[in-house]
Amino acid sequence: MQQRSRWTFQAVRMDGDLGFYTIKPDQMIVLNSLLAISLIPILDKFIYPILEKVGIKTMLQRLILGGLLIVVAFVMSALVEVQIQKS
C-alpha cells in the first residue's frame, strides 16, 4: 500500500499530459492495475518464449530477472524524483 501512495504523491508533482489526455494523480493506481492485467497475456505469448530462447527457462530464473527489473525501475523512479526536486 505504501508504494501506491508514494506513486500518487509523485504523480501530484508531475505533468500527466499525454497530449490527447491528462492522467490525474489518483488515476495512476488504476492505470498500474490495468497495465499489470493487460501484460499477462503479452508475457505468456511473447516474452516467455523469447526468454526461453535465450536460456531463461525456470521460474527461479524469471524471478531473478524480475527482481533485477524492479531494481532498474526503482532507480529510474529515483532519478525522476531528483529531476522533479531540482526544478
C-alpha positions as CSV (number, residue, x, y, z in Angstrom):
1,M,0.0,0.0,0.0
2,Q,2.9,2.4,0.7
3,Q,4.1,2.1,-2.9
4,R,0.7,3.2,-4.2
5,S,0.5,6.2,-2.0
6,R,4.1,7.1,-3.0
7,W,3.2,6.9,-6.7
8,T,0.2,9.2,-6.1
9,F,2.4,11.6,-4.2
10,Q,5.0,11.6,-7.0
11,A,2.3,11.9,-9.7
12,V,0.9,15.1,-8.0
13,R,4.2,16.8,-8.8
14,M,4.4,15.5,-12.3
15,D,2.7,16.6,-15.5
16,G,0.4,13.8,-16.7
17,D,-0.3,15.4,-20.1
18,L,-0.2,12.9,-22.9
19,G,-1.3,15.4,-25.5
20,F,-4.7,13.9,-26.1
21,Y,-5.4,13.1,-22.4
22,T,-4.2,14.2,-19.0
23,I,-3.6,11.5,-16.4
24,K,-4.7,12.6,-13.0
25,P,-2.6,11.6,-10.0
26,D,-5.3,9.3,-8.5
27,Q,-5.7,7.6,-11.8
28,M,-2.1,6.3,-11.7
29,I,-3.1,3.4,-9.3
30,V,-5.9,2.3,-11.7
31,L,-3.5,2.6,-14.7
32,N,-1.0,0.5,-12.9
33,S,-3.5,-2.2,-12.3
34,L,-4.8,-2.2,-15.9
35,L,-1.3,-2.4,-17.2
36,A,-0.5,-5.4,-15.0
37,I,-3.6,-7.2,-16.1
38,S,-3.0,-6.5,-19.8
39,L,0.6,-7.5,-19.7
40,I,-0.2,-11.1,-18.5
41,P,-1.2,-12.4,-22.0
42,I,1.7,-10.5,-23.6
43,L,4.1,-12.2,-21.2
44,D,2.6,-15.6,-21.9
45,K,2.5,-15.3,-25.7
46,F,5.6,-13.3,-26.5
47,I,8.0,-12.6,-23.6
48,Y,8.3,-16.0,-22.0
49,P,9.0,-17.8,-25.3
50,I,11.7,-15.2,-26.1
51,L,13.2,-15.7,-22.6
52,E,13.3,-19.5,-23.2
53,K,15.2,-19.0,-26.4
54,V,17.9,-17.0,-24.6
55,G,18.2,-19.6,-21.8
56,I,15.9,-18.3,-19.1
57,K,13.6,-21.3,-18.6
58,T,12.9,-21.9,-14.9
59,M,10.6,-19.9,-12.7
60,L,13.6,-19.1,-10.4
61,Q,15.4,-17.5,-13.4
62,R,12.3,-15.5,-14.3
63,L,12.0,-14.4,-10.6
64,I,15.6,-13.2,-10.5
65,L,15.2,-11.3,-13.8
66,G,12.0,-9.7,-12.5
67,G,13.8,-8.7,-9.3
68,L,16.6,-7.1,-11.4
69,L,14.0,-5.2,-13.5
70,I,12.4,-4.0,-10.2
71,V,15.7,-2.6,-9.2
72,V,16.0,-0.8,-12.5
73,A,12.5,0.6,-12.1
74,F,13.2,2.0,-8.6
75,V,16.5,3.6,-9.8
76,M,14.6,5.2,-12.7
77,S,11.9,6.4,-10.3
78,A,14.6,7.9,-8.0
79,L,16.2,9.7,-11.0
80,V,12.8,11.2,-11.9
81,E,12.3,12.3,-8.3
82,V,15.7,14.0,-8.3
83,Q,14.8,15.8,-11.5
84,I,11.5,16.9,-10.1
85,Q,13.1,18.3,-6.9
86,K,15.7,20.2,-9.0
87,S,13.0,22.0,-11.0
